Amino acid sequence: MAGERVRWPAVVDRARQIVESYEGDVALRQVMYRLVSAGVLPHTPSMYRRLSSRLAQARREVHVPSAWPDAGAFLGEAVDWFALDRTRGQKHALYVATDAHRLACRVRHPGPGMVRGFDSQSYVDIVRERTARDPRAAHLLYVGDFDCSGEDIERDWVQRTGCWSRVERMLLTRGQVLEYELPATEGKSGDSRWPGFARRYDLDPARPVRWEVEALKPDELQRLLLAAVDPYIDRPVLARQIAREEAARLEAAAPPEPQDGPEPDQGRGWFRRRT
């Protein structure tokens, strides 16, 4: 592949096929890993940046801004966004945290929780206050890259929040890296945390590397997440809450009751003019 000219129209089309093969959102890094494993692109930082630029250009060429024919159509779609607190009634207050916003599209479970790198103290305080108000024990499942930075972000987050009854690193672990034979990417040169990390895991201290969560196939990532969450979830309780959520959504979506003799300029339903 070295020295070969990249045929970007074919690469963009292949990327489109990859994205369409999954349900839900797919991160750019996941697309990159798929293209690399298929021998379409070399695994280099510069090629990743070029792929990002090319796909951004392709999205701009086909982008259609969101629009609705009228306000009623917008409100009709907004009903689908409604959701109840699905942790209500559960024995544990379960949080799933990730060290990067790019993973949010894959981290889905019935409860809250998102760590964004080294978070601000205000966000830490929000989490501490929330768990303090909740009488249930707070359990944390952590999703992060396997590298010295990801390990330190987890340590910092757990230490500053200090509110967890149990903490478990769900992804990535050294065992998972070996089991799935995940490819390493180049780590940050000069990171003072790398020598200690390299010693703990018998890695080359002169060659910083990292393993990213996105190297896992999205379906497998989701399967591992659900398997880790499952012991904490009372399924009958969750099913009843989902049923209440759906009933409330259907009620909100029902057309408004007709009114007899509306006053002039008053309108009906959602859009009755306020007086």
C-alpha positions as a Python dict, from the first residue, in 0.01 Angstrom:
ca = {
    (1, 'M'): (0, 0, 0),
    (2, 'A'): (296, 229, 65),
    (3, 'G'): (344, 475, -220),
    (4, 'E'): (10, 394, -381),
    (5, 'R'): (-221, 680, -465),
    (6, 'V'): (-542, 681, -263),
    (7, 'R'): (-858, 680, -472),
    (8, 'W'): (-1068, 897, -246),
    (9, 'P'): (-1405, 861, -425),
    (10, 'A'): (-1381, 485, -374),
    (11, 'V'): (-1269, 530, -12),
    (12, 'V'): (-1558, 765, 64),
    (13, 'D'): (-1803, 519, -91),
    (14, 'R'): (-1654, 236, 115),
    (15, 'A'): (-1684, 449, 429),
    (16, 'R'): (-2051, 514, 346),
    (17, 'Q'): (-2110, 138, 320),
    (18, 'I'): (-1942, 83, 657),
    (19, 'V'): (-2158, 347, 827),
    (20, 'E'): (-2477, 211, 671),
    (21, 'S'): (-2394, -144, 786),
    (22, 'Y'): (-2445, -47, 1153),
    (23, 'E'): (-2747, 57, 1351),
    (24, 'G'): (-2703, 395, 1515),
    (25, 'D'): (-2405, 629, 1503),
    (26, 'V'): (-2051, 524, 1414),
    (27, 'A'): (-1741, 719, 1513),
    (28, 'L'): (-1481, 827, 1258),
    (29, 'R'): (-1215, 619, 1430),
    (30, 'Q'): (-1429, 308, 1389),
    (31, 'V'): (-1456, 376, 1017),
    (32, 'M'): (-1079, 423, 1001),
    (33, 'Y'): (-1014, 91, 1174),
    (34, 'R'): (-1244, -90, 933),
    (35, 'L'): (-1072, 66, 631),
    (36, 'V'): (-729, -22, 769),
    (37, 'S'): (-827, -382, 843),
    (38, 'A'): (-960, -414, 486),
    (39, 'G'): (-631, -286, 345),
    (40, 'V'): (-792, 26, 199),
    (41, 'L'): (-583, 280, 394),
    (42, 'P'): (-255, 270, 587),
    (43, 'H'): (-276, 313, 963),
    (44, 'T'): (-103, 650, 1009),
    (45, 'P'): (-203, 975, 1187),
    (46, 'S'): (-172, 1173, 862),
    (47, 'M'): (-405, 936, 678),
    (48, 'Y'): (-658, 961, 961),
    (49, 'R'): (-657, 1340, 927),
    (50, 'R'): (-699, 1314, 550),
    (51, 'L'): (-989, 1072, 591),
    (52, 'S'): (-1154, 1312, 837),
    (53, 'S'): (-1120, 1599, 589),
    (54, 'R'): (-1253, 1396, 294),
    (55, 'L'): (-1556, 1264, 483),
    (56, 'A'): (-1633, 1612, 618),
    (57, 'Q'): (-1627, 1741, 261),
    (58, 'A'): (-1858, 1460, 148),
    (59, 'R'): (-2105, 1541, 427),
    (60, 'R'): (-2111, 1908, 329),
    (61, 'E'): (-2184, 1818, -33),
    (62, 'V'): (-2497, 1623, 59),
    (63, 'H'): (-2605, 1809, 374),
    (64, 'V'): (-2966, 1922, 388),
    (65, 'P'): (-3046, 2150, 685),
    (66, 'S'): (-3322, 2027, 914),
    (67, 'A'): (-3656, 2184, 828),
    (68, 'W'): (-4026, 2120, 886),
    (69, 'P'): (-4328, 2231, 684),
    (70, 'D'): (-4486, 2390, 991),
    (71, 'A'): (-4463, 2402, 1370),
    (72, 'G'): (-4714, 2120, 1406),
    (73, 'A'): (-4487, 1883, 1215),
    (74, 'F'): (-4195, 1981, 1439),
    (75, 'L'): (-4391, 1918, 1758),
    (76, 'G'): (-4513, 1588, 1616),
    (77, 'E'): (-4153, 1470, 1584),
    (78, 'A'): (-4052, 1616, 1920),
    (79, 'V'): (-4276, 1362, 2094),
    (80, 'D'): (-4027, 1091, 1998),
    (81, 'W'): (-3757, 1265, 2202),
    (82, 'F'): (-3952, 1232, 2527),
    (83, 'A'): (-3805, 993, 2787),
    (84, 'L'): (-3859, 911, 3152),
    (85, 'D'): (-3582, 837, 3403),
    (86, 'R'): (-3527, 468, 3329),
    (87, 'T'): (-3324, 418, 3646),
    (88, 'R'): (-3629, 484, 3862),
    (89, 'G'): (-3713, 182, 4076),
    (90, 'Q'): (-3376, 15, 4020),
    (91, 'K'): (-3183, -110, 4323),
    (92, 'H'): (-2854, 51, 4217),
    (93, 'A'): (-2771, 394, 4080),
    (94, 'L'): (-2561, 286, 3784),
    (95, 'Y'): (-2333, 524, 3594),
    (96, 'V'): (-2138, 441, 3280),
    (97, 'A'): (-1856, 685, 3216),
    (98, 'T'): (-1623, 735, 2922),
    (99, 'D'): (-1312, 947, 2892),
    (100, 'A'): (-1400, 1083, 2549),
    (101, 'H'): (-1711, 1244, 2404),
    (102, 'R'): (-1656, 1054, 2078),
    (103, 'L'): (-1770, 735, 2254),
    (104, 'A'): (-2103, 877, 2364),
    (105, 'C'): (-2278, 742, 2055),
    (106, 'R'): (-2184, 387, 2159),
    (107, 'V'): (-2225, 413, 2536),
    (108, 'R'): (-2596, 350, 2582),
    (109, 'H'): (-2755, 210, 2894),
    (110, 'P'): (-3058, 284, 3116),
    (111, 'G'): (-2876, 533, 3336),
    (112, 'P'): (-2674, 857, 3320),
    (113, 'G'): (-2302, 913, 3319),
    (114, 'M'): (-2045, 1077, 3096),
    (115, 'V'): (-1689, 1173, 3184),
    (116, 'R'): (-1525, 1409, 2933),
    (117, 'G'): (-1153, 1379, 2988),
    (118, 'F'): (-1024, 1573, 3290),
    (119, 'D'): (-1358, 1730, 3377),
    (120, 'S'): (-1406, 2067, 3541),
    (121, 'Q'): (-1467, 2080, 3913),
    (122, 'S'): (-1820, 2211, 3850),
    (123, 'Y'): (-1912, 1892, 3667),
    (124, 'V'): (-1754, 1683, 3942),
    (125, 'D'): (-1968, 1872, 4195),
    (126, 'I'): (-2284, 1801, 3992),
    (127, 'V'): (-2216, 1428, 4003),
    (128, 'R'): (-2131, 1435, 4373),
    (129, 'E'): (-2452, 1625, 4452),
    (130, 'R'): (-2663, 1392, 4242),
    (131, 'T'): (-2528, 1077, 4404),
    (132, 'A'): (-2560, 1236, 4751),
    (133, 'R'): (-2932, 1297, 4692),
    (134, 'D'): (-2985, 938, 4579),
    (135, 'P'): (-3025, 687, 4865),
    (136, 'R'): (-2908, 403, 4638),
    (137, 'A'): (-2546, 289, 4622),
    (138, 'A'): (-2368, 446, 4323),
    (139, 'H'): (-2182, 206, 4097),
    (140, 'L'): (-1947, 319, 3819),
    (141, 'L'): (-1859, 128, 3502),
    (142, 'Y'): (-1574, 290, 3312),
    (143, 'V'): (-1505, 288, 2936),
    (144, 'G'): (-1175, 428, 2814),
    (145, 'D'): (-875, 377, 2591),
    (146, 'F'): (-603, 146, 2717),
    (147, 'D'): (-313, 388, 2753),
    (148, 'C'): (-141, 596, 3016),
    (149, 'S'): (-373, 893, 2960),
    (150, 'G'): (-693, 689, 2979),
    (151, 'E'): (-574, 522, 3298),
    (152, 'D'): (-492, 856, 3457),
    (153, 'I'): (-825, 1012, 3358),
    (154, 'E'): (-1007, 726, 3529),
    (155, 'R'): (-792, 765, 3843),
    (156, 'D'): (-850, 1140, 3853),
    (157, 'W'): (-1225, 1108, 3803),
    (158, 'V'): (-1274, 842, 4070),
    (159, 'Q'): (-1055, 1031, 4317),
    (160, 'R'): (-1223, 1370, 4272),
    (161, 'T'): (-1580, 1243, 4278),
    (162, 'G'): (-1522, 1003, 4566),
    (163, 'C'): (-1883, 885, 4568),
    (164, 'W'): (-1873, 531, 4431),
    (165, 'S'): (-1959, 212, 4617),
    (166, 'R'): (-1796, 14, 4336),
    (167, 'V'): (-1578, 101, 4035),
    (168, 'E'): (-1513, -136, 3746),
    (169, 'R'): (-1312, -72, 3429),
    (170, 'M'): (-1527, -234, 3167),
    (171, 'L'): (-1327, -130, 2859),
    (172, 'L'): (-1046, -142, 2760),
    (173, 'T'): (-831, -379, 2963),
    (174, 'R'): (-499, -543, 2880),
    (175, 'G'): (-679, -877, 2859),
    (176, 'Q'): (-926, -743, 2601),
    (177, 'V'): (-644, -594, 2393),
    (178, 'L'): (-482, -937, 2375),
    (179, 'E'): (-805, -1133, 2332),
    (180, 'Y'): (-927, -924, 2039),
    (181, 'E'): (-578, -866, 1897),
    (182, 'L'): (-647, -495, 1872),
    (183, 'P'): (-402, -280, 1674),
    (184, 'A'): (-194, -25, 1862),
    (185, 'T'): (-164, 336, 1755),
    (186, 'E'): (119, 577, 1822),
    (187, 'G'): (113, 728, 2169),
    (188, 'K'): (205, 1079, 2278),
    (189, 'S'): (579, 1129, 2275),
    (190, 'G'): (722, 1273, 2595),
    (191, 'D'): (425, 1183, 2816),
    (192, 'S'): (569, 1154, 3168),
    (193, 'R'): (309, 889, 3256),
    (194, 'W'): (421, 647, 2985),
    (195, 'P'): (733, 493, 3152),
    (196, 'G'): (533, 381, 3456),
    (197, 'F'): (251, 249, 3238),
    (198, 'A'): (504, 61, 3023),
    (199, 'R'): (660, -103, 3330),
    (200, 'R'): (323, -216, 3466),
    (201, 'Y'): (227, -388, 3141),
    (202, 'D'): (572, -498, 3018),
    (203, 'L'): (575, -263, 2718),
    (204, 'D'): (863, -92, 2542),
    (205, 'P'): (934, 229, 2741),
    (206, 'A'): (1095, 385, 2432),
    (207, 'R'): (785, 341, 2212),
    (208, 'P'): (467, 503, 2349),
    (209, 'V'): (153, 333, 2213),
    (210, 'R'): (-219, 327, 2286),
    (211, 'W'): (-517, 105, 2216),
    (212, 'E'): (-845, 281, 2144),
    (213, 'V'): (-1195, 158, 2225),
    (214, 'E'): (-1301, 228, 1866),
    (215, 'A'): (-1076, -56, 1750),
    (216, 'L'): (-1355, -287, 1869),
    (217, 'K'): (-1634, -347, 1622),
    (218, 'P'): (-1936, -137, 1727),
    (219, 'D'): (-2162, -439, 1769),
    (220, 'E'): (-1909, -612, 1995),
    (221, 'L'): (-1855, -295, 2196),
    (222, 'Q'): (-2230, -272, 2253),
    (223, 'R'): (-2250, -641, 2346),
    (224, 'L'): (-1974, -604, 2607),
    (225, 'L'): (-2144, -295, 2749),
    (226, 'L'): (-2482, -462, 2783),
    (227, 'A'): (-2326, -771, 2941),
    (228, 'A'): (-2155, -556, 3205),
    (229, 'V'): (-2470, -353, 3277),
    (230, 'D'): (-2708, -650, 3291),
    (231, 'P'): (-2632, -765, 3651),
    (232, 'Y'): (-2735, -421, 3780),
    (233, 'I'): (-3069, -403, 3597),
    (234, 'D'): (-3402, -534, 3722),
    (235, 'R'): (-3559, -612, 3384),
    (236, 'P'): (-3928, -624, 3496),
    (237, 'V'): (-3890, -285, 3667),
    (238, 'L'): (-3725, -142, 3356),
    (239, 'A'): (-3997, -286, 3131),
    (240, 'R'): (-4272, -120, 3339),
    (241, 'Q'): (-4095, 216, 3322),
    (242, 'I'): (-4052, 186, 2946),
    (243, 'A'): (-4424, 102, 2916),
    (244, 'R'): (-4512, 418, 3113),
    (245, 'E'): (-4279, 617, 2890),
    (246, 'E'): (-4444, 484, 2575),
    (247, 'A'): (-4793, 552, 2713),
    (248, 'A'): (-4698, 911, 2793),
    (249, 'R'): (-4549, 951, 2445),
    (250, 'L'): (-4866, 824, 2279),
    (251, 'E'): (-5078, 1055, 2492),
    (252, 'A'): (-4864, 1353, 2396),
    (253, 'A'): (-4884, 1257, 2028),
    (254, 'A'): (-5264, 1234, 2028),
    (255, 'P'): (-5434, 1518, 1839),
    (256, 'P'): (-5587, 1785, 2063),
    (257, 'E'): (-5956, 1762, 2145),
    (258, 'P'): (-6167, 1984, 1918),
    (259, 'Q'): (-6326, 2282, 2087),
    (260, 'D'): (-6668, 2424, 2004),
    (261, 'G'): (-6689, 2779, 1883),
    (262, 'P'): (-6331, 2904, 1908),
    (263, 'E'): (-6298, 3274, 1937),
    (264, 'P'): (-6169, 3459, 1632),
    (265, 'D'): (-5790, 3429, 1585),
    (266, 'Q'): (-5782, 3176, 1868),
    (267, 'G'): (-5682, 2862, 1678),
    (268, 'R'): (-5698, 2506, 1809),
    (269, 'G'): (-5489, 2237, 1973),
    (270, 'W'): (-5121, 2305, 2040),
    (271, 'F'): (-5140, 2645, 1878),
    (272, 'R'): (-5427, 2812, 2063),
    (273, 'R'): (-5321, 3169, 2108),
    (274, 'R'): (-5249, 3265, 2465),
    (275, 'T'): (-5459, 3549, 2607),
}
